[in-house]
């Protein structure tokens, strides 16, 4: 054992408390880094699985008014695996017992089949029945903010007319993970809602039979083997 080794041993024995504190700080830092990396990786994998499972669209396009037949032409574009069109309209909401202004994004749901893209993860209840213009599904944060459950009612101004709506289910969607209302800087689940309605009912309200307003989905790339 050299002289320096002996001196080091004596210093460590004399300053054992400081050495222990430094070791604990370094150990805590390493543990924090490991936990942070593991949490980030877990969240990233969960996000990818959620998007894949519920068909989050890769490309979105909006149109003032477009025929539904346009979806077939879009589907023929090389690299497109799936296409969905729907009606999407913004409307004012009248919520019982809530005096602040509120709005909602109304999105149509296919009447006879599940959408290929941006499918709903139902948290409670069911989907609206085809043609039932009063039945809607709302995003879960909005329902939770107002204490709504299945059977709750509120009103909306749709195409200039006030209509009473009944909630038949609550849902989440990969498309609306972070919902910010028009003009807002931060999400406010009390004042902004996502409302899903039967396509037939919403088309009837806005006189859009055979057409889709704001063609918002799909164009998900096909797998490499299909390109």
C-alpha positions in Angstrom: 0.0 0.0 0.0 1.5 3.3 -1.1 1.6 6.5 1.0 -1.1 8.0 -1.1 -3.4 5.0 -0.5 -2.8 5.3 3.2 -3.7 9.0 3.1 -6.8 8.4 1.1 -7.9 5.7 3.5 -7.4 8.0 6.5 -9.3 10.9 4.7 -12.2 8.7 3.9 -12.4 7.4 7.5 -12.2 11.0 8.8 -14.7 12.4 6.3 -17.0 9.4 6.1 -20.1 11.5 6.5 -19.3 13.7 3.5 -18.3 10.7 1.4 -21.6 9.0 2.3 -23.6 12.1 1.4 -21.9 12.4 -2.0 -22.5 8.7 -2.7 -26.2 9.1 -1.9 -26.5 12.1 -4.1 -24.8 10.3 -7.0 -26.9 7.2 -6.4 -30.1 9.3 -6.3 -29.2 11.0 -9.6 -28.6 7.7 -11.3 -31.8 6.3 -10.0 -33.8 9.4 -11.2 -32.2 9.1 -14.6 -33.1 5.4 -14.9 -36.7 6.1 -13.8 -37.1 9.0 -16.2 -35.8 7.0 -19.2 -38.0 4.1 -18.3 -41.1 6.3 -17.8 -40.5 8.1 -21.1 -40.1 4.8 -23.0 -43.2 3.4 -21.4 -45.3 6.5 -22.3 -44.0 6.5 -25.8 -44.8 2.8 -26.4 -48.2 3.3 -24.8 -48.9 6.3 -27.2 -47.8 4.3 -30.2 -50.0 1.3 -29.2 -53.0 3.6 -28.6 -52.7 5.3 -31.9 -52.3 2.0 -33.8 -55.1 0.3 -32.0 -57.7 3.0 -32.6 -56.4 4.0 -36.1 -55.2 7.6 -35.6 -55.0 9.2 -39.1 -51.7 10.3 -40.5 -53.0 13.0 -42.8 -55.9 15.3 -42.4 -57.6 17.6 -44.9 -60.5 20.0 -44.7 -63.0 21.0 -47.4 -65.9 23.4 -47.3 -68.1 20.9 -49.1 -67.0 17.7 -50.9 -68.9 14.7 -52.3 -68.5 11.5 -50.5 -67.4 9.9 -53.8 -64.2 11.8 -53.4 -63.0 9.3 -50.8 -62.8 6.6 -53.5 -60.5 8.8 -55.5 -58.3 9.6 -52.5 -58.1 5.9 -51.7 -56.6 5.2 -55.1 -53.6 7.4 -54.4 -50.5 5.3 -54.1 -49.5 4.8 -50.5 -53.0 5.4 -49.0 -54.2 2.5 -46.8 -57.5 3.8 -45.5 -59.7 6.9 -46.0 -62.6 8.2 -43.9 -64.8 11.2 -44.5 -67.1 12.8 -42.0 -69.0 16.0 -41.2 -67.4 18.3 -38.6 -69.1 21.5 -37.4 -68.6 23.9 -34.5 -71.7 24.8 -32.5 -72.6 26.8 -29.4 -73.7 24.8 -26.3 -76.3 25.6 -23.7 -75.5 23.6 -20.6 -78.0 23.6 -17.7 -76.6 25.3 -14.6 -73.6 26.7 -16.4 -73.6 30.4 -17.3 -70.3 30.7 -19.1 -70.2 30.5 -23.0 -69.4 27.0 -24.2 -68.9 25.4 -27.6 -68.5 22.0 -29.1 -67.0 20.3 -32.1 -69.7 18.1 -33.6 -68.3 15.1 -35.5 -70.3 12.5 -37.5 -70.1 8.8 -37.0 -70.9 6.2 -39.7 -74.3 4.7 -39.2 -73.7 1.1 -40.3 -70.1 0.5 -39.6 -67.2 1.4 -37.3 -64.9 4.1 -38.8 -61.6 2.9 -40.2 -59.7 5.7 -38.6 -59.9 7.7 -35.3 -62.1 5.1 -33.7 -63.6 5.8 -30.3 -62.6 4.2 -27.1 -65.9 4.0 -25.3 -65.6 4.7 -21.6 -69.3 4.3 -20.8 -72.7 3.8 -22.6 -73.1 3.2 -26.3 -72.9 4.8 -29.7 -75.8 6.8 -31.1 -78.4 4.9 -33.0 -78.6 5.7 -36.8 -80.9 8.6 -37.5 -81.6 9.5 -33.8 -80.8 13.2 -34.0 -81.0 13.7 -30.2 -78.4 11.0 -29.2 -74.8 12.0 -28.9 -71.5 10.7 -27.4 -69.3 13.3 -25.6 -65.7 13.2 -24.7 -65.1 12.0 -21.2 -63.3 15.1 -19.8 -66.3 17.3 -20.7 -68.8 14.9 -19.2 -66.7 14.6 -16.0 -66.3 18.4 -15.7 -70.1 18.8 -15.6 -70.9 15.6 -13.8 -72.8 14.2 -16.9 -73.7 10.5 -17.2 -75.8 8.6 -19.7 -79.2 10.2 -19.9 -78.0 13.8 -19.2 -79.3 16.5 -21.5 -78.0 19.7 -22.9 -78.8 21.9 -25.9 -76.8 23.1 -28.9 -77.4 25.7 -31.7 -77.1 23.6 -34.8 -77.6 25.3 -38.2 -79.3 28.2 -36.4 -81.8 26.1 -34.5 -81.6 25.1 -30.8 -81.8 21.3 -30.4 -81.9 19.3 -27.2 -79.4 16.5 -27.0 -79.2 13.4 -24.8 -75.9 11.8 -23.9 -75.9 8.0 -24.5 -72.2 7.5 -23.9 -68.8 9.0 -23.1 -65.6 8.2 -25.1 -62.0 9.1 -25.7 -60.3 9.5 -29.1 -56.7 9.5 -30.3 -57.6 12.6 -32.4 -58.7 14.7 -29.4 -56.2 14.0 -26.7 -55.5 17.7 -26.2 -58.7 19.7 -26.8 -58.4 23.4 -27.1 -61.5 25.5 -28.0 -61.5 28.3 -30.5 -59.5 31.3 -29.2 -58.4 29.5 -26.1 -54.7 29.0 -25.1 -55.3 26.1 -22.7 -57.8 23.3 -22.5 -61.0 24.0 -20.7 -63.2 20.9 -20.4 -66.1 22.9 -19.0 -66.3 25.2 -22.0 -65.3 23.0 -24.9 -66.6 19.6 -25.8 -66.2 17.0 -28.5 -69.6 15.7 -29.5 -70.1 12.7 -31.8 -73.4 12.2 -33.6 -74.9 9.9 -36.1 -73.9 10.9 -39.7 -77.4 10.6 -40.9 -78.7 12.9 -38.2 -75.9 15.5 -38.6 -76.2 15.5 -42.4 -79.9 16.1 -42.0 -79.4 19.0 -39.7 -76.9 20.8 -42.1 -78.5 19.5 -45.4 -75.4 17.6 -46.3 -76.8 14.3 -47.6 -74.2 12.8 -50.0 -71.6 15.3 -49.1 -69.0 15.7 -46.3 -68.0 19.0 -44.8 -64.4 19.2 -43.6 -63.0 15.9 -44.8 -60.9 15.3 -41.8 -59.4 11.8 -41.8 -57.2 9.3 -43.0 -54.8 8.9 -45.8 -53.0 6.5 -43.5 -49.9 5.3 -45.4 -50.0 1.7 -46.5 -47.5 -0.8 -45.3 -44.2 -0.8 -47.2 -45.2 -4.1 -48.9 -48.4 -2.5 -50.3 -46.7 0.6 -51.7 
